Amino acid sequence: MSDTVVVGLDVGGTSTRAAVLTLTGQRVGTGRAGGGNPTSHGAERAAAELLTALREALADVDPTRVAAGTIGLAGAGRLLADPAGRAAFDRAWHDAGLRCPYEVHGDALVAYASGTASPDGTILIAGTGAITAQVHELRLDRIADGHGWLLGDAGSGFWLGREAVRRLLADLDAGRAPGTLATTVLTELLGSAEIAPRPRASVDATIQAVTRRPPIELARLAPLVVDAATHGDPVATALLAEAAAHLVDSVGRIRPDGAVTPVVLGGGLLTGDTPLATAVRAEVGRRWPAAPLRTAGDGAAAAAWLAARDLAEVTDPAALHARLFPTP
């Protein structure tokens, strides 16, 4: 048993992280590469990043020791339904020297597993986008939102950025002096907080600054909203309260009233010490007072745990999880 290891990968749009763990929870290898999501980057490029992360993680580990692996990524279903994409990942796995099987799971399941070993519960993720999922027997069951920036992702980083710009445009339309948040957004978009003598000119310039970039880039304004709320700006504070209501509403679509299974919070907007995370925690606690509330952790380690728990040598997956993710 001491020679056996497992591999886990957390594949995102901006980075790919790999972890190699023993069955006692010791980390013996880590690797990092660029974005490896095949939906965002194409299967061949994604597979190349996967291989880079794997080779780095296995630099001091004999690949024949690896008994199982798990890859977690957004759009896992699309990869599994694409023979060419799965073949590219298979080649990367083989080129890294691995001969064991591997499974592909959605990033929401991996995020859930990084917060709890419970087989049943709920994961709420808010980063650039937003999605909620019920987990049953460590498989994704019902899903709410995750509909993308055009149709959903309410309460996400994109949503916050878009709403901040909308508030700015409303101020300019009404001839109101922009407040702290609006001033910061105007400066970020146009390079200056100065309003043109004819405010409509600033409106047009703001719209141009937004529309000449991919829409999803509005998410880069979300930290400005969080920072402004932290410093007491009333518009930003109201936006975060509205975002929290949207996020918890998505949980309520699929989570029964009175449920006592864990709720895991994931994504950059909910794992840090932010006013939005505080508001979401309070509302989840109000709606489901008996539910343990957890925060997502290391996705690569969670993916490795998912791989390990199905091995015959691992007789107590919960104990292994506790070693990997000790409760503070």
Salt bridges, closest charged atoms under 4 A:
ASP10 OD2 - ARG17 NH2 2.99
GLU44 OE2 - ARG91 NH2 2.81
ASP90 OD1 - ARG86 NE 3.41
GLU103 OE1 - HIS105 NE2 2.94
ASP120 OD1 - HIS136 ND1 2.85
GLU137 OE2 - HIS136 NE2 3.78
ASP145 OD1 - HIS147 ND1 3.55
GLU163 OE2 - ARG162 NH2 3.14
GLU163 OE2 - ARG166 NH1 2.87
GLU163 OE1 - ARG167 NH1 2.73
ASP171 OD1 - ARG176 NE 2.94
ASP173 OD1 - ARG200 NH1 3.39
GLU188 OE2 - ARG220 NH1 2.76
ASP204 OD1 - ARG200 NE 3.50
GLU217 OE1 - ARG213 NH1 3.45
ASP227 OD1 - HIS231 ND1 3.62
GLU242 OE1 - ARG167 NH2 3.40
GLU242 OE2 - HIS246 NE2 3.79
ASP249 OD2 - ARG253 NE 3.57
GLU283 OE2 - ARG286 NH2 2.58
ASP298 OD1 - ARG17 NH1 3.20
ASP298 OD2 - ARG27 NH2 2.75
ASP310 OD1 - ARG309 NH1 3.60
